[in-house]
């Protein structure tokens, strides 16, 4: 069993790509908003790419389970979050820095997203972590073009200055798509249906 918090604290370095795979039906809001986001946003700015508002749906599910005294902790967390809203849906947390339409045309997506990065880089506090939620849905609807767009964007953007975390619903993706995403990862954490995380891959340094 792997502690996701320990992996974030001790294993992740600048420029690393972490993929956290989870099964359908698993309450991922507990991992996303209960563990990962609080850990990486404590003293850092975090950029969240929210495809289709999936991150917002997780956020609201998580908030509904909290007792009132715990709300204060969440409000402190969201102050350090910047959001790029991609496609329809809401983003009721953090500060929205840009809203871009869903497209599977690589150049259009890259141009729109690059504008978002430029906006964020001009701010006084730059993000150290990049989190992507709803990528599985993006790949599911866009198939090969979505994968090509994600990989091209990843290659062109100056992402070596921060660490990236992708949340992937593995039941939604064909094995080839999952394998392609895993290829770009330095760390892969697989969450079993019973909830025990397993570290599948770590680059030997």
N, C-alpha and C positions, 0 to 999 in steps of 0.2 A: 504494500500500500504506500502511495506517495502523497506527501503533503504538498498541495499546490502552492501554499504560502511559502514553504521552504524552497521550492524550486524558484519562485520569483525572487526571494530574498538572496539566495546563495548561488544560483546557477545562471540566471539571465544576465547577459552583458549587453552593452550598447551595440546595436546592429543585429541582435539575435531575432529570430522568428520563432515564436512559440505557437503551436497549434493545440488547442484543447478540443478533443473529439468527445461527443456525447450522444447517447441514444435518444430516439424520439420518446416523448412522454416523461423524460427526466426533468425534475424541477430546476432547470438551469439558472433561474433567477437567484437561487441560493448561492450558486458558485459565482455568477457574474457580479451581482450586487452585494452579496453577503461576504465574499472572500476576495475576489480578484480586484475589483475596482477600489474598495477601501484600502487595500494594501498598496496599490501603485499610485493612488492619488493623495496619499497622506501628506507628502511634501512636494508633490510634483504636479505639473499640468498634464492632463491626459486628453488625447484626441480620440473621439469615438466616431467611427464611420457606422452610421445606422441605416442599413438597407431595409426598406419597406416598413420602417418603424418597429422592427422586431425588438431592438434594444429598449424602446419605450414600453412595449407590451410587457417585457420582462420586468422592467422597473416598476410598473404599476402593480403587477402581480406580487412583487416583493413587498411593496409599500403596504398593500392590503393586509399582509400577514404581521406587520409590525405593531407593537404596542406603542402608544403615544410617546412615552419617554425616549424611544429609540429614534424618533423622527429627527431630533436635533443632530444626531450623528450623520444622517443622510444629507441634511441640509449643508453641513460642513463639507461633505464629500463633493457635492455637485458644484460647489464654488470653483473647484479646480478642473472642471470638465468642459471641454470644447466639443461641439458636435457638428459634423458634416452630415446633413440629412439627405439621404439618397433615395429618391422616389417618394411615393405616397407614404402616409402615416404621420404620426406626431413625434415630437421629441420634447417631452415635458420636464426634462432634466438638463442641467448645464446651460451653456451659452451656445446658441446656434450661430456658427460663423459663416455657413453657406448652405444653400439648398440647391441640389442639382437633380435633374430628371434622370430616371432610369433609362439607360441606353446600352446596347450591346455593340455599338460601333466604337472600336478601340480609340480612334483619334478624337472623337467627340467626347468620350468619357475622360480621356487623358487631359484634354484641354480644360474641361470643366473642373476636374479635380485639381489640376495644377493651380488654378485660380484660388482654390480653397487653401492649398498649402502656402501660397504666397501671402494670403491674408493672415494666416496664423504665424508665419515667420516674421511678420512685421510687428507683431505684438511684443511687449516687453518680456513676458514669460512664455517661453517656447516649450512645447510638449516634449517629455522624455519617453512617453509611452503612447503607442498607437494601437487602438483596439478596434477590431472589426466584427460587427454583429449583423447577422442576416446574410452572410456570404453564401451559405448553403442554398438559401432561397434564390439568390441571384444566379448561382450556377445552375440550379434546377430549371429555372425558366429560360435561361440563355444558352444552356448546353455549352458546346465547344467555343462559341463566340464569347461567352462570359468568361470562360477560363483563359482564353487568349487575351482578353481585355485586362483581367486581373494580373496576369503574368507580365504583360507589357507595361502596365502602370507601375508594377513593383520594380521593374528593371529601370525605368526612366526617372522615377522620383528619387530625391536625395534622402533615402530612408536610413542611411547608415548612422545618422545622428540620434536615432531613438530605437527602442525595442518594440517589436510588433507582436500582438497577440490576436490570433484568429480563433473564433469559436465556430466549430463546424458540427452540424447534425449529420453524423455519418450514415444514418438510415436514409437520408434524402439524396445521397450522392452515389453514383455508380462507382465501382471500385477503381476505375481508371482515373476519374476526376479526383477521388480522394488521394490516389497515389501521386498525382501531379502536385497537389497541394502539399503533401508530405515531403516531396522532394525539396521544396524550398525552406523547410523547417530545420532549425538547429535542435529544437526540443519538441517532442510530441507527447502529450499527456492524454491518455485514453481513460474516459470515465465509463466504468462498467454499469450495467443496468442496476446492479445492487449498490452502486454508489462508491465503489472503491477505485480511486484513480491509479493508473499504472503508467509509469514512464516508459514509453515504447522506444524512444530514440533520443540520444544525446551525443552531440559531436565530441569526440575525444580531442582535447586541446593539448 
